[in-house]
Amino acid sequence: MMQKRQSLMVVAGFCFAVAPALAQHPHGGTAGGTGGGAGGSHGPAMSNSASDHGTAAGTPKSSASEPTGVLSKNTKLDTTLTSKLQEKGLIPAGTDLKTECSGFKNLGQCIAAIHVSHNLDVPFACLRLSMTGTAAPAGTTCPAAVSGSGKMSLGKSIQALAPKADSKAAEKSAKEQADADLKEAETNS
């Protein structure tokens, strides 16, 4: 009986230790795999060096997958990914990826939104407002339906901002592109 109890405690301890790592793979995928499913969460897990982060300067302590924390801790990943996205014409020169991705659930979600913005010619600022649930600043030209209406998934944001687009196909394509970008950037950083 005692041995069975100790075994259960070991298994429970293992589950608590592994849970944060599994949270990086919300769809059971592996690094470089494609995500899907509800909530718009996706993307490969960061390698230990990328996901092991603390508090970013001037920001509250971030969760294990929050982009600002990941990029602040792994500056080489930040530089590599930023350069890659600039080379592809997805973000303008001088863009601070930490700032652009602030408020997103994870880095993969932000990079997928950047791809959707480019692929569907939807303003990234509007996608960011929609997906982070942030109220639009004065003078913003984003539709009222996405400004401050609570966090929306990538698919719902696409539906709101590009109603004529095939949101499922656009979301899938953007997630695959984001996964590939992240995998390449992790390999090169």
Secondary structure as a PSIPRED ss2 file (coil, helix, strand):
# PSIPRED VFORMAT (PSIPRED V4.0)

   1 M C   1.000  0.000  0.000
   2 M H   0.000  1.000  0.000
   3 Q H   0.000  1.000  0.000
   4 K H   0.000  1.000  0.000
   5 R H   0.000  1.000  0.000
   6 Q H   0.000  1.000  0.000
   7 S H   0.000  1.000  0.000
   8 L H   0.000  1.000  0.000
   9 M H   0.000  1.000  0.000
  10 V H   0.000  1.000  0.000
  11 V H   0.000  1.000  0.000
  12 A H   0.000  1.000  0.000
  13 G H   0.000  1.000  0.000
  14 F H   0.000  1.000  0.000
  15 C H   0.000  1.000  0.000
  16 F H   0.000  1.000  0.000
  17 A H   0.000  1.000  0.000
  18 V H   0.000  1.000  0.000
  19 A H   0.000  1.000  0.000
  20 P H   0.000  1.000  0.000
  21 A H   0.000  1.000  0.000
  22 L H   0.000  1.000  0.000
  23 A H   0.000  1.000  0.000
  24 Q C   1.000  0.000  0.000
  25 H C   1.000  0.000  0.000
  26 P C   1.000  0.000  0.000
  27 H C   1.000  0.000  0.000
  28 G C   1.000  0.000  0.000
  29 G C   1.000  0.000  0.000
  30 T C   1.000  0.000  0.000
  31 A C   1.000  0.000  0.000
  32 G C   1.000  0.000  0.000
  33 G C   1.000  0.000  0.000
  34 T C   1.000  0.000  0.000
  35 G C   1.000  0.000  0.000
  36 G C   1.000  0.000  0.000
  37 G C   1.000  0.000  0.000
  38 A H   0.000  1.000  0.000
  39 G H   0.000  1.000  0.000
  40 G H   0.000  1.000  0.000
  41 S C   1.000  0.000  0.000
  42 H C   1.000  0.000  0.000
  43 G C   1.000  0.000  0.000
  44 P C   1.000  0.000  0.000
  45 A C   1.000  0.000  0.000
  46 M C   1.000  0.000  0.000
  47 S C   1.000  0.000  0.000
  48 N H   0.000  1.000  0.000
  49 S H   0.000  1.000  0.000
  50 A H   0.000  1.000  0.000
  51 S H   0.000  1.000  0.000
  52 D C   1.000  0.000  0.000
  53 H C   1.000  0.000  0.000
  54 G C   1.000  0.000  0.000
  55 T C   1.000  0.000  0.000
  56 A C   1.000  0.000  0.000
  57 A C   1.000  0.000  0.000
  58 G C   1.000  0.000  0.000
  59 T C   1.000  0.000  0.000
  60 P C   1.000  0.000  0.000
  61 K C   1.000  0.000  0.000
  62 S C   1.000  0.000  0.000
  63 S C   1.000  0.000  0.000
  64 A C   1.000  0.000  0.000
  65 S C   1.000  0.000  0.000
  66 E C   1.000  0.000  0.000
  67 P H   0.000  1.000  0.000
  68 T H   0.000  1.000  0.000
  69 G H   0.000  1.000  0.000
  70 V H   0.000  1.000  0.000
  71 L H   0.000  1.000  0.000
  72 S H   0.000  1.000  0.000
  73 K H   0.000  1.000  0.000
  74 N C   1.000  0.000  0.000
  75 T H   0.000  1.000  0.000
  76 K H   0.000  1.000  0.000
  77 L H   0.000  1.000  0.000
  78 D H   0.000  1.000  0.000
  79 T H   0.000  1.000  0.000
  80 T H   0.000  1.000  0.000
  81 L H   0.000  1.000  0.000
  82 T H   0.000  1.000  0.000
  83 S H   0.000  1.000  0.000
  84 K H   0.000  1.000  0.000
  85 L H   0.000  1.000  0.000
  86 Q H   0.000  1.000  0.000
  87 E H   0.000  1.000  0.000
  88 K C   1.000  0.000  0.000
  89 G C   1.000  0.000  0.000
  90 L C   1.000  0.000  0.000
  91 I C   1.000  0.000  0.000
  92 P C   1.000  0.000  0.000
  93 A C   1.000  0.000  0.000
  94 G C   1.000  0.000  0.000
  95 T C   1.000  0.000  0.000
  96 D C   1.000  0.000  0.000
  97 L H   0.000  1.000  0.000
  98 K H   0.000  1.000  0.000
  99 T H   0.000  1.000  0.000
 100 E H   0.000  1.000  0.000
 101 C H   0.000  1.000  0.000
 102 S C   1.000  0.000  0.000
 103 G C   1.000  0.000  0.000
 104 F C   1.000  0.000  0.000
 105 K C   1.000  0.000  0.000
 106 N C   1.000  0.000  0.000
 107 L H   0.000  1.000  0.000
 108 G H   0.000  1.000  0.000
 109 Q H   0.000  1.000  0.000
 110 C H   0.000  1.000  0.000
 111 I H   0.000  1.000  0.000
 112 A H   0.000  1.000  0.000
 113 A H   0.000  1.000  0.000
 114 I H   0.000  1.000  0.000
 115 H H   0.000  1.000  0.000
 116 V H   0.000  1.000  0.000
 117 S H   0.000  1.000  0.000
 118 H H   0.000  1.000  0.000
 119 N H   0.000  1.000  0.000
 120 L H   0.000  1.000  0.000
 121 D C   1.000  0.000  0.000
 122 V C   1.000  0.000  0.000
 123 P C   1.000  0.000  0.000
 124 F H   0.000  1.000  0.000
 125 A H   0.000  1.000  0.000
 126 C H   0.000  1.000  0.000
 127 L H   0.000  1.000  0.000
 128 R H   0.000  1.000  0.000
 129 L H   0.000  1.000  0.000
 130 S H   0.000  1.000  0.000
 131 M H   0.000  1.000  0.000
 132 T H   0.000  1.000  0.000
 133 G C   1.000  0.000  0.000
 134 T C   1.000  0.000  0.000
 135 A C   1.000  0.000  0.000
 136 A C   1.000  0.000  0.000
 137 P C   1.000  0.000  0.000
 138 A C   1.000  0.000  0.000
 139 G C   1.000  0.000  0.000
 140 T C   1.000  0.000  0.000
 141 T C   1.000  0.000  0.000
 142 C C   1.000  0.000  0.000
 143 P C   1.000  0.000  0.000
 144 A H   0.000  1.000  0.000
 145 A H   0.000  1.000  0.000
 146 V H   0.000  1.000  0.000
 147 S C   1.000  0.000  0.000
 148 G C   1.000  0.000  0.000
 149 S C   1.000  0.000  0.000
 150 G C   1.000  0.000  0.000
 151 K C   1.000  0.000  0.000
 152 M C   1.000  0.000  0.000
 153 S C   1.000  0.000  0.000
 154 L H   0.000  1.000  0.000
 155 G H   0.000  1.000  0.000
 156 K H   0.000  1.000  0.000
 157 S H   0.000  1.000  0.000
 158 I H   0.000  1.000  0.000
 159 Q H   0.000  1.000  0.000
 160 A H   0.000  1.000  0.000
 161 L H   0.000  1.000  0.000
 162 A C   1.000  0.000  0.000
 163 P C   1.000  0.000  0.000
 164 K C   1.000  0.000  0.000
 165 A C   1.000  0.000  0.000
 166 D C   1.000  0.000  0.000
 167 S H   0.000  1.000  0.000
 168 K H   0.000  1.000  0.000
 169 A H   0.000  1.000  0.000
 170 A H   0.000  1.000  0.000
 171 E H   0.000  1.000  0.000
 172 K H   0.000  1.000  0.000
 173 S H   0.000  1.000  0.000
 174 A H   0.000  1.000  0.000
 175 K H   0.000  1.000  0.000
 176 E H   0.000  1.000  0.000
 177 Q H   0.000  1.000  0.000
 178 A H   0.000  1.000  0.000
 179 D H   0.000  1.000  0.000
 180 A H   0.000  1.000  0.000
 181 D H   0.000  1.000  0.000
 182 L H   0.000  1.000  0.000
 183 K H   0.000  1.000  0.000
 184 E H   0.000  1.000  0.000
 185 A H   0.000  1.000  0.000
 186 E H   0.000  1.000  0.000
 187 T H   0.000  1.000  0.000
 188 N C   1.000  0.000  0.000
 189 S C   1.000  0.000  0.000
